[in-house]
Amino acid sequence: MLSRTADHLFWLSRYIERAENTARMLDIAYQTSLQPQSAEESEQTWRSLVSISELNGLFGAKYSAINARNVMEFMVADESNLSSIFNCLRAARENARAVRGALTTEVWETMNQTWLEFRRLLREGALARDPSQLFEWVKYRSHLSRGVTVGTMLQDEAFHFIRIGSFLERADNTARLLDVKFYRQEQTQSGVEDAGHDTARDFYYWSAVLRSVSGFEIYRKVYSNVIQPEKVAELLILRADMPRSLSHCMTRMQANLKRVANAQSAETLRRVGRLEAELAFGRIDEILADGLHPFLDGFLAEVADLGVRISQDFLVPSA
C-alpha cells in the first residue's frame, strides 16, 4: 500500500475517534457542572479539561474567562482549534475523500453525512440548546462509522491501518479522560485515594465517567459493588475485556500492527508488546502506590512516541 494512502486511512480513523472522545470528556464536565458546586470548583473543572487537552495557550488567546460556555464553544465549534469536534469531523471527511477508492461506499457515505449533518446541527444552535444531546449524537455517529467499517470492509491493509489509528487514539483519550480528575494534583504523587471517598459528589462524578465510556453497566457486572474510584481506574486501565481500556487498546493495536509489519517496524512492535505486557500483568494497587497521574502521564508519552514511530515506519514515503 502507498504510504500516502495508509496515512489518510490512519488519520481519518484517529479524527473520528478524537471527535468521539472529545465529546465524552465534555459530557463528563457538563454533567459534573450540573451538580451543586462553588464557582471556583466549576472553573477548575473546565480548566482541567482545557489543560489535559494541552490547549491552554490557544484557549487563553481567544477567551478571557474559563467557563462552560467558552470551553464548549472552543472544543466543539471553534475552527481555530484543530482538535475541536468541528475540525476533527471535517478532517476525517477530507481524509476519507482522498482515499475513496480504498473505502466501501457505505463508509464514505457515513463519513460525508456525519460532517454535513454536524454543520447543520451547529447552525441550528444544537450546542446551546442541549449540549448533552449533541455529544450523544457525536458518539453515535462514531459508533456508526466504526460499525460500518468493520461490517463492510475487506480486512486487508487498509482495514488494519484504520483500526491502528482508532485504537491508538482511543488509548490516548481514555488516559486523558481518566486523568481529568487528577490533573490539579499533577505536581504531587496523588492517587485515587485523594479523590474523596464516600461523598455524593464523588459518586456522581465517577458515575458520569463510567457512563461516558459506556462502562456503567459493565462496572456493575464486573464488580457487583458500589462505585469505587480505584475500581473505575482498574476497569479503564487493566481490564483487557473492557473495550475502551488501555489494556484492550494495546492488545488490539499489536494484533493489527502485526498484520501490516514491514522490515523497519520491529522496534515499534516491540514497544507496543512491552506496553501491552505491562498492562496485562499490572496491578492497580502498584499503580496507585506510585500515583495515578504520573502513571497516566507516562502512558501518554509512550502513546505519543508510538504515533511518531508508526508514522516513520509506515506513513512517510521512502526516499
C-alpha positions, 0 to 999 in steps of 0.5 A: 500500500502507498504510504500516502494512502495508509496515512489518510486511512490512519488519520481519518480513523484517529479524527473520528475517534478524537471527535468521539472522545472529545465529546465524552470528556465534555459530557463528563464536565457538563454533567459534573457542572450540573451538580451543586458546586462553588464557582471556583470548583466549576472553573477548575473543572473546565480548566482541567479539561482545557489543560489535559487537552494541552490547549491552554495557550490557544484557549487563553488567546481567544477567551478571557474567562474559563467557563462552560460556555467558552470551553464548549464553544472552543472544543466543539465549534471553534475552527481555530482549534484543530482538535475541536469536534468541528475540525476533527469531523471535517478532517476525517471527511477530507481524509476519507475523500482522498482515499475513496477508492480504498473505502466501501461506499457505505463508509464514505457515505457515513463519513460525508453525512456525519460532517454535513449533518454536524454543520447543520446541527451547529447552525441550528444552535444544537450546542446551546440548546442541549449540549448533552444531546449533541455529544450523544449524537457525536458518539453515535455517529462514531459508533456508526462509522466504526460499525460500518467499517468493520461490517463492510470492509475487506480486512486487508491493509487498509482495514488494519491501518484504520483500526491502528489509528482508532485504537491508538487514539482511543488509548490516548483519550481514555488516559486523558479522560481518566486523568481529568480528575487528577490533573490539579494534583499533577505536581504531587504523587496523588492517587485515587485515594485523594479523590474523596471517598464516600461523598455524593459528589464523588459518586456522581462524578465517577458515575458520569465517567463510567457512563461516558465510556459506556462502562456503567453497566459493565462496572456493575457486572464486573464488580457487583459493588458500589462505585469505587474510584480505584475500581473505575481506574482498574476497569479503564486501565487493566481490564483487557475485556473492557473495550475502551481500556488501555489494556484492550487498546494495546492488545488490539493495536499489536494484533493489527500492527502485526498484520501490516509489519514491514522490515523497519517496524520491529522496534515499534512492535516491540514497544507496543508488546512491552506496553501491552505486557505491562498492562496485562500483568499490572496491578492497580494497587502498584499503580496507585502506590506510585500515583495515578497521574504520573502513571497516566502521564507516562502512558501518554508519552509512550502513546505519543512516541508510538504515533511518531514511530508508526508514522516513520515506519509506515506513513512517510514515503521512502526516499 
